[in-house]
Amino acid sequence: MIYEETRGVLKVFLENVIRDAVTHTEHTKRKTVTATVVFYLP
């Protein structure tokens, strides 16, 4: 149904956001992902 498709799209979106936030945090040699990092990701 539509809910399963929505869940799938949301899962992919969140995986991408989390991956990008962790990559940025590791690149800046920090240990904590902050809301600011997530907010400013494109």
C-alpha positions, 0 to 999 in steps of 0.5 A: 500500500501507500504506507509501505511505499512512504516508509521505504522512501522515508527510510532511504531519505533518512539513511542518506541524511545520516550518512552525510551527517556522519561523514561530515562529522568524521571529516571535521574530526568531531565525535558528535553529530549535531543538529546544526550539521544535519540542518545545513546539509543540502 
